[in-house]
Amino acid sequence: MNKTSTVQHISECFIKPKHIPEESKQPVYLATWDLAMPCVHYIQKGLLFKKPPSFDEQNQLPHFLDKLKESLSLTLIHFYPLAGRLATLKQEDPPLYSMIVDCNNSPGARFIQAYANFTISDILSPTDVPVDIVQAFFDHDRAINHDGHGQSLLSIQLNELIDGIFIGCSLNHMIGDGTSYWHFFNSWSEIFKANEIGKDVTTHGSISRPPIHKRWFPQGYGPILSLPYTHHDQFIIRHESPILRERFFHFSNESLAKLKAKANVESGTTKISSLQALSALIWRCVTRVRRFPPSQVTSCRMAINNRTRLNPPLHPDYFGNCIQTVKGTATANELLVEHNNLGWPALLLHEAILNHKDHAVREIVDAWVQNPFIYQLGQFFDPCSIMMGSSPRFDMYGNEFGLGKAVALRSGYANKFDGKVSLYPGYEGGNSMDLEICLLPENMAALECDPEFMESVNL
């Protein structure tokens, strides 16, 4: 199916903050974690809702669109960097090259209204995600963060389906990580709800969690103004994923409890979490279906939030990137040999997370400051490993926009590669999880037949 023919753009506009905050008149200097991200894709996540009958029977969609735009304009008062654009600071003598957020010279965040002649059931395939449809629900398809010099840093695409509404959000990953992304989304939903009941939401004190925009720098360093480049052509590489199969797998409370208990018994501890046990399971099973030689070194990388790991910790509502990865490493034989069961890799991952404390975070940041570099998707992740991203702790299903609870979450093309796994809260809540797994087609087919994996999956 041709993606360009699946979704019709009806209108677009740009949304600015309802009121211009005084602090937005100054440039936003980006932190070390932000400045490493210009070649990474935008974050693209979206929520699928049932369409209220009133949208068709009473033509209520235009009114809904107006309320979305109004609440977005109010939300951008608090999240004003998202209405800006990137700008490069550059001079020859003394040498200077860096990037900032300019909140003054920008038309604002982009808002697109679109229509797709599909139903909810077309999207919620029981097997593969219909990527030709879903990817078209997002703006900035295949854009990298550096493109935010000329493109919006935030783009909302409201897709009307035959019986559904899909709200797709693309957010520049130099501006924030997953924690920041869902902080924005949660605040937008909160303001929308407050507007519906007539509550005043026009001041900074009117949302429950105002974002903290002051970026964190290691002691002794201020804004980073000395990246080792003179032109963006020296570091920009655009990653194109191979043809992948994408599929969601559901793990219930009961299934995860069994995995956790099994991993703890087999490792002789009580400290392994459900997430660590599940990650170990995915690592083992994907390694098995890839059929590596026994000596092949493989790893499981896990995205980790540094806010609480610094000492003193950063505020949980710090807005920006504050993430790194930790990993467990083993050969294929070590992972799959019979006497190294699920508990063995689960303990490796537990120890990697346990050891990621203040000194480890600062050591990595200090090394980057001394020798700055840009992450490249095609180089940073190797084809022999897996990467566990996103988090089931993010409040995704609490965003309702007057439509009731979403029926599903889906993501765009961004930041996907063979071995990428995204973790989401399960629809029914509790401790359940949904996993979005991306693999080469032949490996996905093998994973669907892997007994150890399928024994824990709840279809």
N, C-alpha and C positions, 0 to 999 in steps of 0.2 A: 504494500500500500504506500502511496506517495504521501509523505507527511504534510507537504504543503497544501494538499487538497482536503485534509481532514478537518481543519478548523478555519473558519472565516472570521477575520477581524472586522468588527463593525465600526468601532470608534476608538480613539485614544486621546488622552490628555495628560498634562503634567500637574502634579499636586505639590504645593508648597506648604510649609507649616502655616497654620492658621494665624499665628503671631510669630514674629521673628525674635527668637531668644537673643539676648545681648551677647551671650557667650559664643553664638554661632558666627559672630562678625570676625572672630579670630580663627586662624587656620587650626585644624586638628592635626597635631603631629602624631605620626604612627609609631607604634612600639616595634620591638624586634620581631615578635611573632607575626605582626601585620606585614612588615616590609619583606618578609620571606615569601609572601604569597602572590605576587603579581601574575604568575603563570598558572596558578590553580584556577579552576572554574568557579563561577558563582555557585552559591548554595541554592538548590532548587527543590523545594518541598511544597506539597499542596494537599488540600483536604477536599474530599468528595462528599457532598451533602445530597439528600433527597430534595427535589424542588417542591416548594409549597404549591398546592393547587391554585392559590390566589395569583401566582405569577402569570398563569395562563388565563384563568377565569376572570380576573379583575385587573389584569395588566399592571401588576404591582412591581414588576422587575425594575422599571425606571425609578420608582421611589426607593427601592432597595439599593440601587446603584448610587443614588444621591446620598443615602445614609452611609454607605461604605466610603465614599469619597470624603464626606464631611468628617467622619471619624478618623480616617487616615490623615487628613489635614491636622486634626487635633493631636493625633499620636506623634506626628512629626515635630510638634513643638518640643517633645521630650527626646525624640530620637533624630534630632536635626542633622547629624552627619549623613543620614540616609537620603536627604534631599539635596546633597551636594554633588560634587564631582571630584575626581582625583586631579591633582596638579603636580607637575615635576618642578622641583627646585634645582637649578643648574647654573653653574658659573665655572669659569676656567681658573681664575686666580683670586683668592686661593681655591683649590679644587673643591667642588661641592656638587653632589648629585644625590637627591632623595625625593621622596614623594609625600604629599600631604593631602588632606581633604579640604577643599575650598568650598565653603558653604554659601558663598555670596554670588558666585558667577555660575549659576545653574538654574535651569527652568524647573527643577524639582524632581520628585519621583514620578515614574511613568505608570499610568493606569490604562489598561486595555480592556475593552469589552469585546468578547468573541462568542461565536456560536458554533457548536459541533453537533452534527446530526447523528449522535450516538446515544445509547442508553447506559444506565449504571451497570447493567449486566454485561455490556460490551467491555467495560473497564475492568470489572472484577472477574477476570478469567480464572477458572479453577486451576490453571496451570501457569502458563507464561504471562508476564505483564505485556499487554499490547503496546509496545514502545512507540510504534508509529503514530498511535493516537496520543498516548500520554505525554510524550516529549513535546508535542505541539501545544500542550496546555501551558507552556512556560515561555516567557520572553527570554531573550539573551541566550538562545540555544547555542551551545559551544563557545560562548564568549569566555574569555579569561579576564581576570580581575583588572589587568592593566587597561583593558578596554573601557574601564570606568573613567578614563580621561575624557572620553567623548560621549559615552553612554550613561544612562542613569545607574546609580548605585543600588537602587531598589526599583523593582518593577512588579506590579501586581497585574495578573491577567485573570479576569472574571470570565469563565467559560460556562455558557448556558448549554446544557444538554437537553435531550427530549424530556427526561424525567429527573434531571439532576443539575447541580451547580458545583463546579470545580473551581476553587480559588487557588491559583498557582502563584507562588511568590519566589522571585529570584533576588537574592541579596548578595552584594559583592563581598567575597570572603576576605578581602583585606580589611573590611570594616568590622567584621565580627565573625565569631565561631558559632557552633550550634547552640551553645548556651545563650549567646546574644541574639541569635536568630529567633529562638522560641520566646525569649524575653520580649522582643518586639511584637511578635505575633500575639502573645498572651495579652500584652498591653493594648494592642489594637482591638482585640475582642472585648477587653474590659471597657474600653472607652465606647465602643459600639453599644454595648449593653447599657452603660450608664446613660448614653444619649436617649436610648429607647424609653427609659423611665424618667427622663427629664432632669437628670442630675447634672450639676455644673462640673465640667471636666476640662476647663480651659486653663488651669494653672498647674504648675509642677507638682503641687501637693495633692492633686486630685487623682493620681494613679497610685496604686498600692506599692509599686516598686520602681521609683524613678531610677533611670540608668545613671551609672557613674562614668563620665566620658573622659576624665583625666587619665591618660595612658601611663602605665607602669614602666619605669626604666630601672635597670640595676643601679645600685648606689655608685655615684661618681660619674654617671652618664646622664646627659640630658637628651634632647631630641637627637635622633640619629641622622646626621646630615652628610655622611661620608661613605655612601655605598661605592664599591669599586667599579663604577661604570661611568661612561660619558654619553651613552646613547642606549635606548631600550632595545635596539637590535642586537646588542651584546648579550642579552639574557632571555629574550622572549623566544620560547619554543611552544608550539601548540600541539597538545597531545590528542591523538585520535585513537579511540579504543578499537580493538578488533571487534568482529561480530560476536556479540555475547547473547546468552540467554539470561533473562532476569525472571526470578520467581520468588514469590512470598511463601514462607513456611511459618506455621503457627505452633507455638509451644505453650501449653496450658500451665496453670499453677501447679497441677498435680505432676505433670511431666517434668517441669523444672525442679520441683522438690525432690523427685526421684534421682535426677541427674546430680543435684547437689549432694544428696545423701551418699550416693554411690562414689562420687569423687572424694568426699571426706573420708569414707571408710577405707577406700583403696590407698589413700595417701597418709592415713594414720593421723588426721588432724580434724579439727572442727571449724576451721577458719575459711575454707573455700566457699565463695559466694556462688549463687545461681549463675550469674553472668560469667564468672571464671570457668565454671563447669561447662556451660554451654559453649563458650569460646573454645575450650579444649576439645569438645566433641566435634565442632566444625573443623578445627585444625586437623584432627586425626582423619576425619572422613574425607575431607577434600584432598589431603595428602594421599590417601589410599586411592581415590579415583583418578588422580593424576598419574599414577603408576611410575613414580620416580624410582631410579636405582637406589639401593639401600644407603649408599654413601651421600646422597644428595642432601645438602643443608637446606633446611626450610625454617620459616619463622611465622609466628602469629603476632602481628602488631595490633595494639589496642590504643585508640585515642584516649587521652587522659586530660582531665581538667586540672590546671595548675592553681586555680584560685585558692583552694583550701590547702594546698601543699606548700605554699610559700609561708615563711615565718618572718614577720606577721602575715597572716593570710590577707588576700585581697577581698574586697567586698564581693559577696555572691552576685551582685548586680553590676559588677565591672563590665563595661560594654567595650568589646574589642575581641581580639584573639588572645586566648590564654590557654593554649593547648600544645601538647607534644604527644609523642607516641612512646610506649614502652613495649618490649617484646620478649617473648620466649623463643629460644632457638634450639633446634635439635636436628639430627639427621632423620631421614625417612624411616630408617630401621629402628632408631630409638623410639620414635613415635608409635610404630606399629608392631614392634615385637611383642609377643604375647604377655611376657611378664611385666611390661610397662603398660598398664591399663589406663583408663581415663584419668585416674588420680594423679598419674605421673606428670602429664603436661599441664593439668589443672594447677598442680603445686608450682610448676615453673612460672606460670602466669601470675599466680598469687604472690610469689616472691618478687617478681618484677614490679608489680604494683606497690607492694609493701615498701620496697627500697626506693621508690620515686618520691623523695622528700625534698625539703628546701635546698639542701646542698646539691642534690642532683639537678634540680631545676636551674639553679643559679650557675652551675658549672656549664650546662648546655648554653644558657643565654650568654654568659661571659665569652665562651668560645665563639659564638656567632658574632658578637660585637667586635672581637679581634679579627675575625675573618668572615665577613658577611657573605651570604650566598642566597640564591633563589631556588626554592623547591621546584623540581620538574617532575610532573606526574609520571612521565615515561621512564624516569631514572630512579626516582625515590622508592618506588614499589617494585619489587622483583617478582617475576612470574612463578617463583617457587614458594611464595608465601601467601598469607591471607592478611587482610586488614579489616579489623572490626571498628566501624565508625558509628556516629550518632549515639543515641543513648535512650534506653527505655525509661529513664527518669524524667525526660522532658515532658512537659504538659502539652501534649498534642491534641488530645480529644476534648480538652476543656475550652477550645475555641469554637464558638457556636454561631455568632453573628445573627442571632434570631432565627436560625435554621434548624435548631436542634443539634444533637450530637452527630458528628460526621460519621459516615458509614465506612470510610477507609481513608488511608493516607497513601499517596504515591509520590514519586520523585522523578525529576527530569534526567537528562543525559549526563549532567554534570558529575565530574569526579568519579567516574565508574571505570573499572578495569577488571580483568580476570582475577578473581579472588577478593573482590570488594564485598563486604558484608555490612549492611546497615541495620542497626538494632532499633526497634520501635516498641512502645508499649502495646500490649495486646488489646484488641478492641473491647473485650469484656472486663478489662481492668484487673485489679489485684496485682499479682506478680507475673501475669502472663506476658509473653513477648511475641512480636512478629519479626521475622528476619527477612530482609530483602537480600538475596544472594545473587551475585553476578559471576557467571562462569562461561568458559568456552562451551559450545553446545554439546560436544561429546562428553565432557566432564559432568555437565549438569545431568545428562541422561544416565550416566553411571551413578551419580549421587542419588538420583531418584530410585535406584535399585539397591542402594547400600543398606544392608540390614541394620547395622548399628545406628545409622542416622535415622532411618525411617521408623525405627522402633520408638523413638522419642518424639517424632513429629505428630501433631494433631491436625489432620487435613480438614 
